[in-house]
Amino acid sequence: MDIVWAIIVGFFAGIIAKLVTPGGPNPRGFILTTVLGIVGAVVATFLGQAIHLYGPGDSANFLAQIIGAIIVLLIWRQVVRAR
């Protein structure tokens, strides 16, 4: 159930990350932005719980998912810009 919740939150975290991050319109697609948000949220959930920073129901989990989505979105922009 944690992964399903991370995917749902990752969808919204991707949208929030898109609104928060500065820069151009890359990634341009709505689907790509939400997929990057889901990836960031799932990775942040896995890493945070693996090193025991927070548990499955903590509010820090939600904040970490948003921060993870922003980081993945910024990394993606740097990779795309380098091409």
C-alpha angles and dihedrals in degrees: 000000000000092000092049090050090048090053092050093046090042089059091057092037089057090054092047091046090052090053095044102045117085125225141061129335095274121153087042103185125084091219093051092049093051092045089053088049091051091049091049093047094048092047092047091049093049096046096043093050093041092058092039098243092137142353131243096271101040122119089228086069091064092048091048090051091054092046090047091052091050091050093049090047092051092047090050091052091052092050093048092045091052091061 
